[in-house]
Amino acid sequence: VLSFPLVLSTLSASLLGLCDRYFLSHYSLEAWKACTAAANLCFFYQMTLIMVATATQAFIGHFQSSHKRDHIGPLVWQMIYFSLLSMLITYPLSLATEFYLKGSEIQGPATLYFRYLSLVNFLYPLGGVLSSFYIGRGKTRIIFLVNLLTQLINIGLDYLLIFGVKGWFSAMGIRGAAVATIIAQSIFCLILLLLFLQKKHVATYRTDLKKFNKTLFWEVL
């Protein structure tokens, strides 16, 4: 009961990429190859950041059990800042990583897909942090439901954006796959953030205390 939502949370990024590759395999072989090559590069940064972010659960569990619930909100905010600041490292590294694709037969579409996802690398640790707020307190059902909704949205958007809708908009191919993934992950983070900021959480966990705390920030890292 406790571990499955954690597994699903860390698996979410993989499932988003899997949907992209499945639909692109029906769109064109070149697009499928490009997505597969670029997704592996994206996955390295995403999972590294997610694993750092989900370590927040240990601190949340500690504060929950020691009746220091008002410490949880400020703690989560520090890791939200970590997610945003991670772009200062991952984006320059992503630009350098593009050389891996240089000279390959799928350089153009693979680089396009990789650049799109590199712009939103922060969404993956952000999702991990916000998931930790619930998993660390044993509230796992909400994570399962939001993850399920996210995957369904991604599947629908993948189909529509990759293949297009006759009379409405043309097929976007690999660009559509990237856009679908970005929208789905953004919705996942937005839903959890809005729930995190609910009045009941403000009162109990002080989720309104957004101030950057350098000491706490480095302690968690």
C-alpha positions in Angstrom: 0.0 0.0 0.0 2.8 2.4 0.9 5.4 1.4 -1.7 3.2 1.1 -4.8 2.5 4.8 -5.2 6.3 5.5 -4.7 7.1 3.0 -7.4 4.4 4.6 -9.6 5.7 8.0 -8.9 9.3 7.2 -10.0 7.9 5.1 -12.9 5.7 8.0 -14.2 8.5 9.6 -16.3 9.2 6.2 -17.9 5.5 5.7 -18.7 5.2 9.1 -20.4 8.2 8.3 -22.6 6.8 4.8 -23.4 3.6 6.3 -24.7 5.5 8.7 -26.9 7.5 5.8 -28.4 4.5 3.6 -28.9 2.5 6.1 -30.9 5.6 7.3 -32.8 6.3 3.7 -33.9 3.0 3.9 -35.7 3.8 7.3 -37.1 7.2 6.7 -38.6 10.3 4.6 -38.0 12.5 7.6 -38.1 10.5 9.4 -35.4 10.5 6.3 -33.2 14.3 6.0 -33.5 14.7 9.7 -32.7 12.5 9.6 -29.7 14.2 6.4 -28.3 17.6 8.0 -28.6 16.6 11.3 -27.1 14.4 9.8 -24.3 17.4 7.9 -22.9 19.4 11.1 -22.6 16.4 12.9 -21.0 15.8 9.9 -18.6 19.3 10.2 -17.1 18.7 13.8 -15.9 15.0 13.1 -14.9 15.7 10.1 -12.7 18.7 11.6 -11.0 16.7 14.6 -10.0 13.6 12.5 -9.0 15.7 10.3 -6.7 17.1 13.4 -4.9 13.6 14.9 -4.6 11.9 11.8 -3.3 14.4 11.7 -0.4 12.2 14.4 1.0 9.9 11.6 2.2 12.2 10.6 4.9 12.2 14.1 6.5 8.4 14.4 6.1 7.9 11.0 7.8 10.2 12.1 10.6 8.4 15.4 11.2 5.0 13.6 11.0 5.8 11.0 13.6 7.6 13.4 15.9 4.5 15.8 15.9 6.4 18.6 14.2 4.0 18.9 11.4 4.5 22.7 11.0 8.0 21.9 9.8 6.7 20.0 6.8 5.5 22.9 4.6 8.7 24.9 4.8 10.7 21.7 4.1 8.7 20.9 0.9 9.2 24.5 -0.3 13.0 24.1 0.0 12.8 21.1 -2.3 10.5 23.0 -4.7 13.2 25.6 -4.9 15.7 22.8 -5.5 13.6 21.6 -8.4 13.6 25.0 -10.0 17.3 25.7 -9.3 18.2 22.3 -10.8 17.7 23.9 -14.3 20.9 25.9 -13.7 22.8 22.7 -13.9 20.7 20.4 -16.1 20.0 22.8 -18.9 23.7 23.7 -19.7 24.5 20.0 -19.4 21.7 19.1 -21.8 23.0 21.5 -24.4 26.4 19.8 -24.1 24.8 16.4 -24.2 23.4 17.1 -27.7 26.8 16.3 -29.1 25.9 12.7 -28.5 23.3 12.9 -31.2 25.5 14.8 -33.7 26.1 13.0 -37.0 23.5 10.4 -36.4 20.8 9.7 -39.0 18.1 11.0 -36.6 20.0 14.0 -35.4 17.3 16.6 -36.4 14.2 15.0 -34.8 16.1 13.6 -31.8 17.6 17.0 -31.0 14.2 18.6 -31.4 12.6 16.2 -28.9 15.5 16.4 -26.5 15.5 20.3 -26.5 11.8 20.4 -25.7 12.0 18.2 -22.7 15.3 19.8 -21.5 13.4 23.0 -21.1 11.1 21.4 -18.5 13.5 19.1 -16.6 12.5 20.8 -13.4 8.9 19.4 -13.6 10.2 15.9 -12.8 11.8 16.6 -9.4 9.0 18.9 -8.7 6.5 16.1 -9.2 8.7 13.9 -6.9 8.7 16.6 -4.2 5.0 17.2 -4.3 4.3 13.4 -4.3 6.6 13.1 -1.3 4.3 15.4 0.7 1.6 12.8 0.5 3.6 9.5 0.5 5.7 10.7 3.5 2.5 11.0 5.5 1.1 7.7 4.2 -1.5 9.4 2.0 -0.9 7.3 -1.1 -4.3 7.1 -2.8 -4.2 10.6 -4.2 -0.8 9.9 -5.8 -2.2 6.9 -7.5 -5.2 8.8 -8.8 -3.3 11.8 -10.1 -0.7 9.6 -11.8 -3.5 7.6 -13.5 -5.2 10.8 -14.7 -1.8 12.1 -16.0 -1.1 9.0 -18.0 -4.6 9.0 -19.5 -4.2 12.7 -20.5 -0.8 11.9 -22.0 -2.2 9.0 -24.1 -5.0 11.1 -25.4 -2.7 14.1 -26.3 -0.1 11.8 -27.8 -2.7 10.4 -30.2 -4.2 13.8 -31.1 -0.9 15.7 -31.5 1.2 13.1 -33.1 -1.3 12.1 -35.8 -3.3 15.4 -35.9 -7.1 15.8 -36.4 -8.3 16.2 -39.9 -9.9 19.6 -40.4 -8.5 21.0 -37.1 -4.7 20.7 -37.1 -2.1 18.8 -38.9 0.1 16.0 -37.5 3.0 17.2 -35.4 4.9 13.9 -35.2 7.7 13.9 -32.7 7.1 17.5 -31.7 3.6 16.5 -30.8 4.9 13.7 -28.6 7.2 16.2 -26.7 4.4 18.7 -26.2 2.0 16.0 -25.0 4.5 14.8 -22.4 5.2 18.4 -21.2 1.5 19.1 -20.8 0.8 15.9 -19.0 3.7 16.4 -16.5 2.7 20.0 -16.0 -0.9 19.0 -15.1 0.4 16.4 -12.7 2.5 19.0 -10.9 -0.2 21.7 -11.0 -2.8 19.4 -9.4 -0.5 18.3 -6.6 0.6 21.9 -6.0 -3.0 23.2 -5.7 -3.8 20.4 -3.3 -0.6 21.2 -1.3 -1.8 24.8 -0.9 -5.3 23.9 0.4 -6.3 25.7 3.6 -6.3 22.5 5.7 -2.7 22.0 4.8 -1.8 25.6 5.5 -3.2 25.3 9.0 -1.6 22.0 9.9 1.6 21.8 7.9 2.2 25.6 7.3 2.4 25.1 3.5 2.2 28.9 3.3 5.7 29.4 4.6 7.5 29.8 1.3 10.6 31.6 2.4 13.9 30.2 1.2 15.8 28.8 4.1 19.4 28.2 3.2 20.2 26.1 6.3 17.2 23.8 5.8 17.8 23.6 2.1 21.4 22.3 2.5 20.4 20.0 5.3 17.9 18.2 3.1 20.4 17.9 0.2 
